[in-house]
Amino acid sequence: MAGLDSAVPVPNECGIPRRIPQISAGKGTIFDSRLKRQKKYGYTVKQSQTINAPGTPEEFELYFNRVTDYTDKVSLVNSVYESDLETAFAAMEEAVEEVMKWELTGLDAGIRRILLSHLTFHRETVWEIIQEARSLLISDRREYVKRLVNHHKEFTKWLTRLERQFAA
């Protein structure tokens, strides 16, 4: 089991101050399979840390507007035009991994509905991007499509567990 080492105050990109516990790596975290992808695709995945989620619906809206912007940039995987897909993927993955680290147990029911709505929207948007990519079959974008499929698979597993946790 992971152990709590210390807590460090850190503001996120929206300026919300958070205390980020520094947690030693444990076994069986949601990031285990991501570490394998890290080696394969070359992007960094940090060990699990728990951070506080935004506290108001407005803060959630701001955060998920950014996630939507990143996902829109990732959708350029289906375009023949030149784009910086590596940066787009890294930004989207980093934002989603931050969400996966949020401490969500004490959320108000209304906030949980907003959160699940945004997370479900992200899942469905990524699925649509994958379906379009599979129909277009742009060969030089194949590795990015694989990366997106893996992102979707891991995100869907995590979201399913979260939905079950909230339903209980």
C-alpha positions as a printed Julia matrix, in Angstrom:
168×3 Matrix{Float64}:
   0.0    0.0     0.0
   1.21   3.5    -0.76
   2.39   5.62    2.14
   1.88   9.34    2.74
   5.23  11.11    2.91
   4.36  14.84    3.06
   2.03  17.51    1.69
   3.1   20.41   -0.53
   0.9   23.46   -1.39
   0.77  23.89   -5.17
  -1.62  25.96   -7.33
  -2.96  24.29  -10.47
  -3.29  26.0   -13.88
  -6.64  27.54  -12.86
  -4.93  29.12   -9.82
  -6.71  26.91   -7.29
  -4.37  26.27   -4.35
  -4.05  22.6    -3.5
  -2.14  20.55   -1.0
  -0.59  17.7    -2.92
   0.35  14.75   -0.74
   3.6   13.16   -1.79
   2.81   9.46   -1.9
   5.31   6.68   -2.21
   4.62   4.22   -5.01
   2.47   1.25   -4.11
   1.2   -1.81   -5.94
  -2.02  -2.05   -7.87
  -2.49   1.62   -8.74
  -4.35   2.77  -11.82
  -1.03   3.93  -13.2
   0.59   0.47  -13.39
  -0.45  -0.14  -16.99
   0.38   3.46  -17.82
   3.98   2.89  -16.83
   4.15   0.27  -19.56
   2.71   2.78  -22.05
   5.22   5.35  -20.85
   8.04   3.16  -22.06
   6.28   2.35  -25.32
   5.15   5.87  -26.27
   7.79   7.9   -24.47
   5.68  10.25  -22.35
   5.93  10.65  -18.6
   3.41   9.17  -16.19
   3.85  10.14  -12.55
   3.13   7.73   -9.73
  -0.26   8.19   -8.09
  -0.72  11.25   -5.91
  -3.98  12.51   -4.51
  -4.87  16.17   -4.94
  -8.0   18.1    -4.1
 -10.61  18.48   -6.82
 -12.0   21.91   -7.69
 -14.61  22.97   -5.16
 -17.2   24.83   -7.25
 -19.1   24.09  -10.45
 -17.38  27.11  -12.06
 -13.93  25.68  -11.31
 -14.98  22.35  -12.84
 -16.26  24.18  -15.94
 -12.97  26.06  -16.34
 -10.92  22.9   -15.98
 -13.0   20.83  -18.37
 -13.09  23.63  -20.95
  -9.31  23.21  -21.08
  -9.64  19.42  -21.39
 -12.11  19.94  -24.26
  -9.67  22.31  -25.98
  -6.9   19.72  -25.68
  -9.18  16.99  -27.0
 -10.13  19.18  -29.97
  -6.44  19.54  -30.8
  -6.01  15.76  -30.54
  -8.85  15.36  -33.05
  -6.47  16.77  -35.66
  -5.12  13.24  -35.82
  -7.87  12.82  -38.43
  -6.65  15.74  -40.53
  -4.18  15.57  -43.39
  -2.85  18.99  -42.42
   0.32  19.4   -40.38
  -0.25  19.74  -36.63
   1.69  19.33  -33.39
   0.01  16.13  -32.25
   2.68  15.23  -29.71
   2.04  18.43  -27.75
  -1.74  18.0   -28.06
  -1.62  14.41  -26.79
   0.73  15.31  -23.93
  -1.52  18.18  -22.79
  -4.68  16.06  -22.93
  -3.07  13.12  -21.15
  -1.62  15.37  -18.44
  -4.97  17.06  -17.82
  -6.83  13.75  -17.63
  -4.18  12.22  -15.37
  -4.62  15.19  -13.02
  -8.37  14.46  -12.9
  -7.59  10.84  -12.11
  -5.56  12.01   -9.1
  -8.32  14.16   -7.63
  -9.7   13.22   -4.23
 -13.38  12.72   -5.1
 -14.83  10.98   -2.05
 -16.25  14.07   -0.33
 -17.91  15.71   -3.32
 -21.43  17.08   -3.15
 -24.0   15.14   -5.25
 -24.49  18.11   -7.61
 -20.75  18.44   -8.18
 -20.5   14.67   -8.8
 -23.14  14.94  -11.54
 -21.22  17.79  -13.18
 -17.97  15.83  -12.92
 -19.46  12.62  -14.35
 -21.08  14.61  -17.15
 -17.75  16.12  -18.19
 -15.9   12.82  -17.87
 -18.52  11.0   -19.93
 -18.37  13.72  -22.56
 -14.59  13.29  -22.79
 -14.93   9.51  -23.1
 -17.5    9.79  -25.9
 -15.56  12.5   -27.74
 -12.39  10.4   -27.72
 -14.4    7.39  -28.95
 -15.75   9.43  -31.88
 -12.22  10.57  -32.77
 -11.07   6.93  -32.75
 -13.97   5.82  -34.95
 -13.27   8.56  -37.48
  -9.56   7.71  -37.46
 -10.31   4.06  -38.14
 -12.49   4.99  -41.1
  -9.91   7.39  -42.59
  -6.86   5.16  -42.09
  -4.16   7.84  -42.35
  -1.07   5.64  -42.19
   1.39   8.19  -40.77
  -1.0    8.85  -37.87
  -1.38   5.19  -36.91
   0.81   5.38  -33.78
  -1.23   8.33  -32.52
  -4.45   6.4   -33.04
  -3.0    3.48  -31.05
  -2.04   5.9   -28.32
  -5.56   7.37  -28.31
  -7.11   3.88  -28.14
  -4.94   3.06  -25.11
  -5.88   6.38  -23.49
  -9.56   5.63  -24.08
  -9.25   2.1   -22.72
  -7.53   3.18  -19.49
  -9.79   6.19  -19.03
 -12.93   4.08  -19.53
 -11.76   1.54  -16.94
 -11.1    4.32  -14.44
 -14.41   6.06  -15.16
 -16.34   2.8   -14.76
 -14.78   2.27  -11.32
 -15.59   5.87  -10.39
 -19.22   5.51  -11.5
 -19.55   2.35   -9.4
 -18.01   4.12   -6.42
 -20.45   7.02   -6.73
 -23.4    4.65   -7.18
 -22.63   2.83   -3.91
